[in-house]
Amino acid sequence: MKKLLNTVYVTTEGAALRKDGENLVAEIEGTERARVPLHMLASVVVFGPVLLSPALIGICAERGVTVVLLDRNGRFQARIEGPVSGNVLLRRAQYRASDAGEEIVRAIVLGKVANQRAVIRRALRDYGSEMVPDARAALETATDRIAQILRRVQLSDRTTDEMRGSEGEAATLYFGVFDHLIRSPDDELRWTQRSRRPPRDAMNALLSFLYTLLTHDCRSACEAVGLDPAVGFLHRDRPGRPSLALDLMEELRAPLADRLALSLVNRRQLRAGDFRAMEGGAVLLSDEGRKTVLTAWQERKREERQHPFLQEKAPFGLVPFLQAQMLARHLRGDIDGYPPWFWS
């Protein structure tokens, strides 16, 4: 089993990162604040104006440690990595399969929709008896309708576009009842609808931030096994978009990102004061709120889960890599189909 390596997140503006022997050293105003052995790192993610020494960038590229630059609000800016690795034969198989990838699309959609339904069912199990009858009825109706969508997607004659439509229908149902999953007393943390670029409320800001982190992990997983992260199956090809990474993250959005967002809000680890409204209507995490989320994200990635196909326990943070590995095995012909990751 692959070892789960660490990701260093640097959120302090003006921090400086440098190489010292075999270590990454973080300094603030000339004072050393952290020291991490390079062999323990998978990636370095920095927010805003942070100085990286040329020597550190060079050794990260040499050792396969990805450096990701985000602006202070968490929007992607650039990615620094070494030479592209991977088997050219695997990538050729990926390109061929992407032109007729209905079965892979079916698996991805089944995984995503089933996991959305599982999140709703978990909420009903955990505190359904405490809900008002209308809320409980809405969640039960959503699970029933999503189950119908799952049965429809399993039909072998469904085209890729039809399955995309089913995925969108399930997402509408899921987010249509998402507010019933929130138990925070803060009115500012209530849910209305999904909004992106920019997020228009606190919960959308939290989800968008977590999705950014998850996209990074899925892209790294694709590259680690030699797949091209730009050529996907469910997501159409578009210049500059990591379509395959977005495909892989679909199965993990609900159980990893959405569940973590709900846990942080429902346990009151995040409150309305951890978000700030910007000019133009955007809502973003505050610096302290972002640190809370990053700490919880790292802790969640260390939690172990049973992989439904491999029948082995693995840290949550390794699931993107394992799914990329399963996809590569399928494309090489080692296994008959791509097995989606189901959360329970």
N, C-alpha and C positions, 0 to 999 in steps of 0.2 A: 504494500500500500504506500502510495506517495505520502511524504511528510508535508503537513500543513506549515508553510513558512509564513512569516509575519509581513504585514504591511505597515510602514511608518507613515503616519499622517502628521503633517506639520501645518498648524493653523495660525501660528503667531506671525504677524506681519513684521518684516525686518529680521527674522531669524536667518541664520547662516548655517549651511550644511557643508561639511568638508570631509575629506578622507584622511584618516590617521592610521597608517598601517593597514590592517584588515578590518577596520571599523569605520562606521559612519558616525560622525560627531555632529551634534546639533548645539549651536551656541546662540545666545541672546545677549546682545550688547557686550560681546566679548567673553561671556561667562558660559562655560560648558554646562548644558542642561541634560543632555542624554548622550549615550554611547551604545551603539548596537553593532554586533559582529555582522559583517556583510554576508557570511554564509547562512545566516538565519533569515535573510530578507528575500521576499519575492518581488516587492515593489515599494516605491516611495511616492507618496501623493502629497503635493504641496498646494496650499490655498493662498492666493494673493502673492504680493511681492516677497519672495524668499530667495536668498542668494544660494546658488549651488556652485561649488568650485569646479573648475574644469577637470581636475584629477578625480573628483567623485563621479562626475558624469562619465568619464572614460572607464573607470573600473566597473561602474554599474552596467554599462553597455557590454563590457567584456564578460562579466559574470552572469548576464541574463537577468539583471534586476531592472525592471521597467521603472522609469520616472515619468509621472503624470503631472502636468501643470493644469490647475484649475484656477479660475479667478476667485476673488474672495467670497463670492456668493455660490461657488460650487459648480459653475459652468465650465465645461471642458474647453481648454485652450490648445494644448499640445501634448504629445507623447514622445518620449525619447527612449529608444531601444536599440539593441545591437543588431547584427545581421539577421535576416529572416531565416528561421530554421524550418525544418520539415521535409517530408518526402515528397518530391515532385509528383510521383505516381499517385499518392494519396490526394493531392490537390487536383490532379486531373480527374480522378474519380469523383471528387466533390463537384467539379464544374459540370461534368456530364450528368450527375444525379440531379443537380439543381434545375435542369431543364425539364425533368419529369419526376418531381419529388413529392407526389401526392401522398405516398405512404409515410414519408418523414413528416410532412405537414400534418397528417392525421394524428401521428403520435404526439407532436408538439401541442396541438390544439387539445387533444384528450388530456394530456398532462396539465395544461394550464387550467382548463375548465373544471376538471375534477378537483384540483387543488383550491380553486376559488370556492367550489361547493363545500369542500372540507373545512375551510375557514368559517363559513356560515354555520355549518353543522356543529363545529366546536363551540361557537358562541352560544348556540341553542342548548348544548349539553351543559356548558359551564354556568350560565346564568339566565337560561330561558325562563325558568320559573319566576324570576324577579322582574321580567319585562311586562309592560302593559300588554294586554291581549292583542291590540292592533299591531304592535311591533313584532310580537312573536308570530302572528299570522303572516305578516309580510315576509319574514325570514323563511318560514315553512313553505310559503308559496314559491319563493325564489329558488329554494333547493329543489322543489318538484319540477319547476320549469327548466332549471339547469340540467336536471337528470334527463329530461326529454331531449335537450340539445346534445347531451353526450351520446344518447342512443342514435340520434340522427347522424352525428359525425362518424360513428362506427360503420355506417353503411358504405360498402365498397364502391358504390357508383358516385360518391360525392366528389366533385371537382375541387381543385385548390381554391378557386374563387368562392365556391359555396361554403367551404370550410372556413375561409376567412370571414365570411358573413356570419357563420355560426359563432365563431370566436367573438366577433363584435357584439352579437346579440347577448351572449353570456356575460360579457363585460358590462353591458348596459344594465342587465339584471343585478349583477354583483354590486356595482357602484350605486345602483338605485336604492339598495338597502344598507349601504355602508354606514350611514349615520346611526342605524340601530345597533351597530357594533361598538360605538363610542360611549364610554361611561364617565367621561370627564365632566366636572361641574362647570367648566368654563365655556360660556356661550361662543367665545371666539374659536373654539376647537371643534365646533359642530361641522358637519359635512353637508355640502349642497350638491356639487357636481365636480367632475374631474376637470381641472384646468392646468394648462402647461404654458411654458414660454410666454409670459411668466406665470407662476402659480399665483392665484388670486386670494388664497386664504391659507391659514396655518397648516391644515392637514395636507393640502396639496403641496405646500412647500416641503413638508416632512417627507411625503412620498417621493417627490421629485429628487430630493437629496439622496434618499436611500436607493432609488433606481439608478442614479449616477454611480454610486459605489458598486452596485450589483453589475452594471454594464461593464465597468472596469474589470471586475473579477472574471466575468464570462469571456471578455475579449482575451484576457491573459490565458484563460484555459484553452481557448481555441488555438492560440499560438503555441502553447506548451506541447500540444499533441501534433502540431504540424498542419492544422487546418487554416484556411484563409478566412479570417473573420469578416471579410467584406462580402462574401458570397453566401447568401442564405437561402432559405426555402419558404418559410412563412412570410418573411419580410422581403419585399421586392428590392432588387439592386438599385442603389442610388449613390452617386458619387459622394464620398466622404462618410457614408453611413456604415457602421459595422453590423451588417444585416444578420450574419450568423450568430454573433454575440447576442443580438437582440432576440433571435430565435431561442437560444439556450436559456435566456433569462426569463422567458415567458412562463416556464414551469415553476420558477422560483419566486416570482413576484409576490404571489399571495402568501405562501408559507414563510418566506424569509423576510421580505421587505414589509409587506402589509401587516403581518402578524407582529413584527417588531414595532412598527409605528403604533399599532393599537395598544401593545403592552406598555410602551413608554407613556402614552397619554392616559390610559386607564389606570395605571399605577401611580399617576401624577408625578412621574419623573420629569415630564415636560408640562409646563403650564403656559398660559397665554403670554406671560412675560418673556418667554423664551423665543418669541417671534417679533419681528419688526416690520412695519409697513413702510414701503418706499414710495417715492414720487412715481406717479404713473399707475399705481394700483397693485404693484407686485408685493408679495409677502415673502419674507425670507427668515431663516433661522438666525438667531443672534449668535455671537461668538460662543457664549456659554452653552447655549442650546446645541450648537454644532458639536462641541466637545462631548456633551452628554450622549448624543447620538453615536458618535464615533466609538466611544467606550463601549456602549451597549452592542454596537455592530461587531466589534472584535470579540466580545464575550459570546454573542450568539453564534459566531462562526466556529467557536471551539466546542459547542455542544455536539454530541454525537447522535447520529440517526442511523437506523437500519436502512441500507440500500435495498430497495425491493427486488432488484434484478440480481445483484451480486450476493445478496444475503450475508452481507458483512456490515459491521458498524463502521461509520466514518464520520469525521467532523463535518458539520454543516458547510464549513468553508471549502471543503474538498469536493462538494457535490458538483459545482460547475465543471471542474476538471474531470470527474468521473463520467459526467454526461458527454463531455466532448470526446472522451476516450471511447465511450460506447458508440457514438456517432462515427468515429474513425474506424472502429472495428466493423461496423455495418458497411461502410463505404468500401472497405477492403474485402468484404465478402466473408469475414470471420463469423458473423452472426447474421441471422436471417432478416432482422428488422431492428430499428432503433427503439430501445425500450425507454419510454418516458419515466420521469421520476415522480412517483405519487407520494404525497404527504398524508400521514394519518396520525 
